[in-house]
């Protein structure tokens, strides 16, 4: 579910607006990836704990 924003032009064609929008999308993408990584690590830890305590 990675948004395809690289190479897309902004609607008004302004370079400044495009850079700001691009950066905001990039930060959102990083945030989503870090949240996903945290969930993955937590679920892996829980799974390992369940297996080791059986």
SEBAZA-648190 format. One record per atom (N, C-alpha, C): residue number from 1; residue in three letters; atom name; x, y, z. Coordinates in pm, 1 decimal, m for minus. Example, Ala and Ser with C-alpha at 12.3 -4.5 7.8 and 13.67 -1.06 7.14 Angstrom:
<pts>
<pt i="1" aa="ALA" at="N" u="1319.0" v="m569.0" w="780.0"/>
<pt i="1" aa="ALA" at="CA" u="1230.0" v="m450.0" w="780.0"/>
<pt i="1" aa="ALA" at="C" u="1320.0" v="m330.0" w="780.0"/>
<pt i="2" aa="SER" at="N" u="1285.0" v="m225.0" w="708.0"/>
<pt i="2" aa="SER" at="CA" u="1367.0" v="m106.0" w="714.0"/>
<pt i="2" aa="SER" at="C" u="1290.0" v="3.0" w="787.0"/>
</pts>
This chain:
<pts>
<pt i="1" aa="UNK" at="N" u="83.9" v="m120.4" w="0.0"/>
<pt i="1" aa="UNK" at="CA" u="0.0" v="0.0" w="0.0"/>
<pt i="1" aa="UNK" at="C" u="87.4" v="125.4" w="0.0"/>
<pt i="2" aa="UNK" at="N" u="188.1" v="129.2" w="m86.2"/>
<pt i="2" aa="UNK" at="CA" u="274.3" v="247.7" w="m93.3"/>
<pt i="2" aa="UNK" at="C" u="218.8" v="340.1" w="m200.5"/>
<pt i="3" aa="UNK" at="N" u="186.0" v="462.8" w="m164.1"/>
<pt i="3" aa="UNK" at="CA" u="131.2" v="555.1" w="m264.4"/>
<pt i="3" aa="UNK" at="C" u="234.0" v="589.4" w="m371.3"/>
<pt i="4" aa="UNK" at="N" u="191.7" v="588.6" w="m495.2"/>
<pt i="4" aa="UNK" at="CA" u="282.4" v="619.5" w="m606.7"/>
<pt i="4" aa="UNK" at="C" u="277.4" v="768.7" w="m634.3"/>
<pt i="5" aa="UNK" at="N" u="363.9" v="841.2" w="m570.3"/>
<pt i="5" aa="UNK" at="CA" u="362.0" v="987.0" w="m584.3"/>
<pt i="5" aa="UNK" at="C" u="485.9" v="1038.9" w="m654.3"/>
<pt i="6" aa="UNK" at="N" u="589.7" v="955.1" w="m671.8"/>
<pt i="6" aa="UNK" at="CA" u="713.2" v="1003.4" w="m733.0"/>
<pt i="6" aa="UNK" at="C" u="689.3" v="1026.9" w="m881.7"/>
<pt i="7" aa="UNK" at="N" u="721.8" v="1144.7" w="m928.0"/>
<pt i="7" aa="UNK" at="CA" u="705.0" v="1177.2" w="m1068.3"/>
<pt i="7" aa="UNK" at="C" u="569.4" v="1237.3" w="m1100.5"/>
<pt i="8" aa="UNK" at="N" u="475.8" v="1234.8" w="m1007.9"/>
<pt i="8" aa="UNK" at="CA" u="345.4" v="1296.6" w="m1033.0"/>
<pt i="8" aa="UNK" at="C" u="356.2" v="1448.5" w="m1020.5"/>
<pt i="9" aa="UNK" at="N" u="290.9" v="1518.2" w="m1111.0"/>
<pt i="9" aa="UNK" at="CA" u="289.1" v="1664.6" w="m1105.6"/>
<pt i="9" aa="UNK" at="C" u="172.9" v="1709.6" w="m1017.9"/>
<pt i="10" aa="UNK" at="N" u="193.6" v="1819.6" w="m946.8"/>
<pt i="10" aa="UNK" at="CA" u="83.2" v="1874.4" w="m867.6"/>
<pt i="10" aa="UNK" at="C" u="m18.9" v="1937.7" w="m961.6"/>
<pt i="11" aa="UNK" at="N" u="m140.1" v="1959.5" w="m909.8"/>
<pt i="11" aa="UNK" at="CA" u="m249.6" v="2004.4" w="m996.0"/>
<pt i="11" aa="UNK" at="C" u="m225.5" v="2144.3" w="m1050.8"/>
<pt i="12" aa="UNK" at="N" u="m170.5" v="2234.5" w="m969.4"/>
<pt i="12" aa="UNK" at="CA" u="m151.0" v="2371.5" w="m1017.3"/>
<pt i="12" aa="UNK" at="C" u="m17.8" v="2388.7" w="m1090.4"/>
<pt i="13" aa="UNK" at="N" u="67.5" v="2288.9" w="m1087.7"/>
<pt i="13" aa="UNK" at="CA" u="192.2" v="2294.8" w="m1161.8"/>
<pt i="13" aa="UNK" at="C" u="300.5" v="2377.4" w="m1095.3"/>
<pt i="14" aa="UNK" at="N" u="275.4" v="2428.5" w="m976.2"/>
<pt i="14" aa="UNK" at="CA" u="373.7" v="2511.9" w="m908.1"/>
<pt i="14" aa="UNK" at="C" u="484.4" v="2424.9" w="m850.2"/>
<pt i="15" aa="UNK" at="N" u="609.3" v="2462.2" w="m872.6"/>
<pt i="15" aa="UNK" at="CA" u="723.4" v="2384.8" w="m821.2"/>
<pt i="15" aa="UNK" at="C" u="725.2" v="2385.5" w="m668.4"/>
<pt i="16" aa="UNK" at="N" u="701.4" v="2502.9" w="m610.5"/>
<pt i="16" aa="UNK" at="CA" u="706.0" v="2516.3" w="m465.5"/>
<pt i="16" aa="UNK" at="C" u="599.2" v="2428.5" w="m399.7"/>
<pt i="17" aa="UNK" at="N" u="479.6" v="2434.7" w="m452.9"/>
<pt i="17" aa="UNK" at="CA" u="369.3" v="2354.6" w="m399.0"/>
<pt i="17" aa="UNK" at="C" u="400.0" v="2205.8" w="m417.0"/>
<pt i="18" aa="UNK" at="N" u="458.7" v="2170.7" w="m531.4"/>
<pt i="18" aa="UNK" at="CA" u="491.3" v="2030.8" w="m558.2"/>
<pt i="18" aa="UNK" at="C" u="592.5" v="1978.5" w="m458.3"/>
<pt i="19" aa="UNK" at="N" u="695.0" v="2059.7" w="m429.5"/>
<pt i="19" aa="UNK" at="CA" u="796.4" v="2016.9" w="m333.4"/>
<pt i="19" aa="UNK" at="C" u="736.6" v="1998.7" w="m194.7"/>
<pt i="20" aa="UNK" at="N" u="653.2" v="2092.3" w="m152.0"/>
<pt i="20" aa="UNK" at="CA" u="591.4" v="2082.9" w="m19.7"/>
<pt i="20" aa="UNK" at="C" u="500.7" v="1960.2" w="m12.1"/>
<pt i="21" aa="UNK" at="N" u="421.7" v="1937.9" w="m114.9"/>
<pt i="21" aa="UNK" at="CA" u="331.5" v="1822.5" w="m117.4"/>
<pt i="21" aa="UNK" at="C" u="412.2" v="1692.8" w="m119.6"/>
<pt i="22" aa="UNK" at="N" u="519.4" v="1690.4" w="m197.2"/>
<pt i="22" aa="UNK" at="CA" u="604.3" v="1573.2" w="m207.9"/>
<pt i="22" aa="UNK" at="C" u="666.8" v="1540.6" w="m72.3"/>
<pt i="23" aa="UNK" at="N" u="713.2" v="1643.6" w="m4.3"/>
<pt i="23" aa="UNK" at="CA" u="776.5" v="1623.5" w="125.6"/>
<pt i="23" aa="UNK" at="C" u="674.4" v="1575.2" w="229.1"/>
<pt i="24" aa="UNK" at="N" u="555.3" v="1630.8" w="226.7"/>
<pt i="24" aa="UNK" at="CA" u="450.9" v="1587.7" w="319.8"/>
<pt i="24" aa="UNK" at="C" u="414.0" v="1441.2" w="295.4"/>
<pt i="25" aa="UNK" at="N" u="402.0" v="1403.4" w="168.2"/>
<pt i="25" aa="UNK" at="CA" u="369.9" v="1264.5" w="136.1"/>
<pt i="25" aa="UNK" at="C" u="483.4" v="1172.5" w="180.3"/>
<pt i="26" aa="UNK" at="N" u="606.4" v="1217.7" w="161.6"/>
<pt i="26" aa="UNK" at="CA" u="722.8" v="1138.8" w="201.6"/>
<pt i="26" aa="UNK" at="C" u="724.3" v="1118.6" w="353.2"/>
<pt i="27" aa="UNK" at="N" u="698.6" v="1223.8" w="429.5"/>
<pt i="27" aa="UNK" at="CA" u="694.7" v="1212.4" w="575.5"/>
<pt i="27" aa="UNK" at="C" u="582.8" v="1119.5" w="620.4"/>
<pt i="28" aa="UNK" at="N" u="467.5" v="1130.2" w="554.8"/>
<pt i="28" aa="UNK" at="CA" u="355.7" v="1040.8" w="587.4"/>
<pt i="28" aa="UNK" at="C" u="393.8" v="896.5" w="558.8"/>
<pt i="29" aa="UNK" at="N" u="462.8" v="874.5" w="446.5"/>
<pt i="29" aa="UNK" at="CA" u="506.2" v="739.9" w="410.0"/>
<pt i="29" aa="UNK" at="C" u="602.0" v="684.6" w="514.9"/>
<pt i="30" aa="UNK" at="N" u="698.3" v="766.5" w="560.0"/>
<pt i="30" aa="UNK" at="CA" u="792.9" v="722.9" w="663.3"/>
<pt i="30" aa="UNK" at="C" u="719.3" v="689.8" w="792.2"/>
<pt i="31" aa="UNK" at="N" u="623.2" v="774.0" w="829.5"/>
<pt i="31" aa="UNK" at="CA" u="546.2" v="750.7" w="951.4"/>
<pt i="31" aa="UNK" at="C" u="468.8" v="619.9" w="942.8"/>
<pt i="32" aa="UNK" at="N" u="403.4" v="595.5" w="827.8"/>
<pt i="32" aa="UNK" at="CA" u="328.8" v="472.0" w="809.5"/>
<pt i="32" aa="UNK" at="C" u="422.0" v="351.0" w="816.9"/>
<pt i="33" aa="UNK" at="N" u="539.9" v="361.5" w="755.6"/>
<pt i="33" aa="UNK" at="CA" u="634.1" v="249.6" w="756.9"/>
<pt i="33" aa="UNK" at="C" u="683.7" v="221.1" w="898.6"/>
<pt i="34" aa="UNK" at="N" u="712.8" v="326.9" w="975.1"/>
<pt i="34" aa="UNK" at="CA" u="762.5" v="306.2" w="1111.8"/>
<pt i="34" aa="UNK" at="C" u="653.5" v="246.6" w="1200.0"/>
<pt i="35" aa="UNK" at="N" u="528.3" v="292.1" w="1181.9"/>
<pt i="35" aa="UNK" at="CA" u="417.4" v="234.4" w="1258.4"/>
<pt i="35" aa="UNK" at="C" u="399.9" v="87.1" w="1222.4"/>
<pt i="36" aa="UNK" at="N" u="409.5" v="55.4" w="1093.8"/>
<pt i="36" aa="UNK" at="CA" u="395.1" v="m83.0" w="1048.8"/>
<pt i="36" aa="UNK" at="C" u="507.4" v="m169.5" w="1104.7"/>
<pt i="37" aa="UNK" at="N" u="629.4" v="m115.7" w="1106.3"/>
<pt i="37" aa="UNK" at="CA" u="743.9" v="m189.2" w="1160.0"/>
<pt i="37" aa="UNK" at="C" u="726.2" v="m215.7" w="1308.5"/>
<pt i="38" aa="UNK" at="N" u="677.6" v="m114.5" w="1383.6"/>
<pt i="38" aa="UNK" at="CA" u="651.9" v="m132.8" w="1526.7"/>
<pt i="38" aa="UNK" at="C" u="549.6" v="m242.7" w="1550.1"/>
<pt i="39" aa="UNK" at="N" u="440.4" v="m241.8" w="1473.4"/>
<pt i="39" aa="UNK" at="CA" u="337.7" v="m345.1" w="1488.5"/>
<pt i="39" aa="UNK" at="C" u="395.8" v="m482.3" w="1456.6"/>
<pt i="40" aa="UNK" at="N" u="479.1" v="m489.6" w="1353.0"/>
<pt i="40" aa="UNK" at="CA" u="539.3" v="m616.6" w="1314.4"/>
<pt i="40" aa="UNK" at="C" u="630.8" v="m669.2" w="1424.1"/>
<pt i="41" aa="UNK" at="N" u="713.2" v="m582.1" w="1480.9"/>
<pt i="41" aa="UNK" at="CA" u="804.0" v="m623.4" w="1588.2"/>
<pt i="41" aa="UNK" at="C" u="726.4" v="m668.4" w="1711.4"/>
<pt i="42" aa="UNK" at="N" u="621.1" v="m594.2" w="1745.7"/>
<pt i="42" aa="UNK" at="CA" u="541.0" v="m629.2" w="1863.9"/>
<pt i="42" aa="UNK" at="C" u="473.2" v="m764.4" w="1843.0"/>
<pt i="43" aa="UNK" at="N" u="413.8" v="m786.5" w="1725.7"/>
<pt i="43" aa="UNK" at="CA" u="345.1" v="m912.9" w="1700.1"/>
<pt i="43" aa="UNK" at="C" u="445.1" v="m1028.4" w="1697.8"/>
<pt i="44" aa="UNK" at="N" u="565.7" v="m1004.9" w="1643.5"/>
<pt i="44" aa="UNK" at="CA" u="669.0" v="m1108.8" w="1642.5"/>
<pt i="44" aa="UNK" at="C" u="712.9" v="m1141.1" w="1784.3"/>
<pt i="45" aa="UNK" at="N" u="726.1" v="m1038.6" w="1868.4"/>
<pt i="45" aa="UNK" at="CA" u="765.2" v="m1059.4" w="2007.3"/>
<pt i="45" aa="UNK" at="C" u="657.7" v="m1139.1" w="2081.3"/>
<pt i="46" aa="UNK" at="N" u="531.2" v="m1102.8" w="2061.0"/>
<pt i="46" aa="UNK" at="CA" u="420.8" v="m1174.6" w="2125.1"/>
<pt i="46" aa="UNK" at="C" u="419.4" v="m1320.4" w="2081.8"/>
<pt i="47" aa="UNK" at="N" u="439.9" v="m1344.4" w="1953.4"/>
<pt i="47" aa="UNK" at="CA" u="441.5" v="m1481.2" w="1901.6"/>
<pt i="47" aa="UNK" at="C" u="555.4" v="m1560.4" w="1964.5"/>
<pt i="48" aa="UNK" at="N" u="672.7" v="m1500.0" w="1972.0"/>
<pt i="48" aa="UNK" at="CA" u="787.5" v="m1566.9" w="2032.8"/>
<pt i="48" aa="UNK" at="C" u="764.6" v="m1596.2" w="2180.1"/>
<pt i="49" aa="UNK" at="N" u="697.8" v="m1504.3" w="2248.9"/>
<pt i="49" aa="UNK" at="CA" u="671.2" v="m1523.1" w="2391.2"/>
<pt i="49" aa="UNK" at="C" u="571.6" v="m1637.9" w="2411.1"/>
<pt i="50" aa="UNK" at="N" u="470.1" v="m1644.7" w="2327.3"/>
<pt i="50" aa="UNK" at="CA" u="372.3" v="m1752.7" w="2337.8"/>
<pt i="50" aa="UNK" at="C" u="438.8" v="m1888.1" w="2312.4"/>
<pt i="51" aa="UNK" at="N" u="525.9" v="m1894.0" w="2212.9"/>
<pt i="51" aa="UNK" at="CA" u="593.1" v="m2019.8" w="2180.1"/>
<pt i="51" aa="UNK" at="C" u="686.8" v="m2061.2" w="2293.1"/>
<pt i="52" aa="UNK" at="N" u="761.0" v="m1966.7" w="2348.0"/>
<pt i="52" aa="UNK" at="CA" u="862.0" v="m2002.6" w="2447.7"/>
<pt i="52" aa="UNK" at="C" u="800.5" v="m2041.5" w="2581.9"/>
<pt i="53" aa="UNK" at="N" u="677.5" v="m1994.5" w="2610.9"/>
<pt i="53" aa="UNK" at="CA" u="616.8" v="m2024.1" w="2740.7"/>
<pt i="53" aa="UNK" at="C" u="521.6" v="m2143.6" w="2735.1"/>
<pt i="54" aa="UNK" at="N" u="509.3" v="m2207.7" w="2619.8"/>
<pt i="54" aa="UNK" at="CA" u="420.1" v="m2324.7" w="2611.2"/>
<pt i="54" aa="UNK" at="C" u="485.8" v="m2446.9" w="2673.2"/>
</pts>
